[in-house]
Amino acid sequence: MPERTERDWDDDSEYHAALARAERLTRFGMRTMSGVTVLIILAVLSPLLLMALFILIVLGMNY
């Protein structure tokens, strides 16, 4: 086992590396959740918009 020196107590490189990894994973997770949310909204709104368009077309044919 290597001998510890006074400088080792001040070495925060492992902490900073772990913090950088956590930040990257957080950004990835947020982007993933945003993308899924957009897909869900599109999946819900698309049929509603198509139905509204169909109704407008049908009503427009009656005049």
C-alpha angles and dihedrals in degrees: 000000000000117000116253119236132198089257091060091068090060095047107110096164094113090050092049091047091051090047091051091050091049092050092050092050091047092052090047091050093049092049090049093050091047092051093048091048091053091049092050092049091049091048091052098041100042096070091044092052091047091051091049090049091049091050091050091050092048092047090047091055092057094063 
